């Protein structure tokens, strides 16, 4: 396949090859500083020293699918002394005693934990650098660190039987404190690594290509911004052979955009096992998501034309 040309006769094969790279050493250093500073802030805060929690990055940075200025650093602050449990399928009707658990004896809540996390971040970074959002607490970037979203959450388990469960995290918004939002950062990391290995390291490189392509299209006013995680998850659903068979990056991008476009043209992709988040657990398209399949379809169509594929 000869290199596609687009606006200004651009050599897209060379551009795509350049766009496969990971973040620079300088950005990685700022990421490391940000992650460590947040961990230090929470670990040293007096109100938190008697509680069990862990702090770890999630999302595009630990998965190495981040691109410069594409997204903030996502950091989970997971309260581990308190579990939330759901019972589904054969586990319906079971309780803590059936799965070897015991009732929580403390009075500390996820809401109180979020309040303490916010205070800890203010103590570390200053009140002007910290903004409490509905689900996360935003920390502004600076000369040393990157902007970050700290997500207070709690360990969550979905039980299928007395000894069978799936573990993730649950967070709650301030606006709807009784509605849990479930995420699976560990599975996201594991499934992404597995697919990257199966595709000779090409999966994450194509993700970075398309995120940088989206950034360029937004800059050129061709496209409204598309959520980073939507792009990553859409690419995750592309068959492995579509990364392995082409000999060029242009061919791999073409296969990826074609699969996304054709698979999201109708409503069949909503609540479909063929379209899952990159954690391989949650449906990528359903009414509660912050994006739609139409967004994915439009991105694929406009990107195809922008690059000049045929």
Protein Blocks (a to p, Z undefined) as FASTA:
>chain_A
ZZdddehhiafklmmmmmmpccdfklmmmmmmmmmmmmmmmmmpmklmmpccddddehjl
lnopacehkbccddddddfkbccdddehjlgoiafklnopacdfbfbdfklmmmmmmmmm
mmmnopklpccdfkbccddddfkbccddddddddddddfbfkbccdddddddfklmmbcc
dddfklmmmmmmmmmmmnoommmmmmmmmmmmmmmmmmnopaccddfklmmmmmmmpcfk
lmmmpmbfklmmmmmmmmmmmmmmpmmlgopaklccfkomacfbdfkbcbdfklmmmmmm
mmmmmnopZZ
